[in-house]
Amino acid sequence: MPYAASPAPMMQSSDSPKSEQDSNPGLVKNSMLYKEFLAEREEILKHKWIESEKAGYDIGFEKALLDWIVKYRAQWREKRKENREGTPAT
């Protein structure tokens, strides 16, 4: 039986070089993108609760997400942008 070379060992997560996020865990949490994500998620969860109450059962996150995106996301983003800039969006 011929000798087969063993594969190179896989790099463990502890062996990988540290990224900027690893060295500064607050970097992501303090980013504007992450804050916008959290605010949008909160709105979707509110929408899920309201629509579930209307339906009389839990409609689920995915249905609430899709419904909120179609009905409210554009307006919500415009209003957030307007509040950030302090001027009405046209």
Residue pairs with C-beta under 8 A, 6 or more apart in sequence:
20 27
21 27
21 28
28 34
36 80
39 80
40 73
40 76
43 68
43 72
43 76
44 61
44 64
44 65
44 68
45 61
45 64
47 64
47 67
47 68
47 72
48 58
48 59
48 60
48 61
48 63
48 64
48 65
51 59
51 63
51 64
51 67
52 58
52 59
52 64
78 89
79 89
81 89
82 88
82 89
